[in-house]
Amino acid sequence: MKRADTPEKLAHLKTLPQRKVVPHQQKGSPRYFYADAEVCRCLYVGDRDAFQSFQHILLEKEVAEHEYVAGGNFVYVEVDWDMWGDFTEVVVE
């Protein structure tokens, strides 16, 4: 992680795609960057191994969130389905 600690770096950071992992070539080697000009005002850069680690972390998070819902750790709330209507019909607005 590198902070945008100068006005020039921050200006450049704002020109990059924000909060998305983007592949890039740096001196013939694959690199991935993630720019965040608003929250951390920083640029993350990593190689293929770092990107795979990042993907693994995202997958673990997704699985944990799925297990939370599937595991029944929720509060049951009565819903008046009649008020909301039929969810089986497709509505295009």
Summary of the structure (lengths in Angstrom):
residues: 93
radius of gyration: 21.0
end to end distance: 43.1
largest distance: 61.6
contacts: 174
relative contact order: 0.12
helix: 39%
strand: 24%
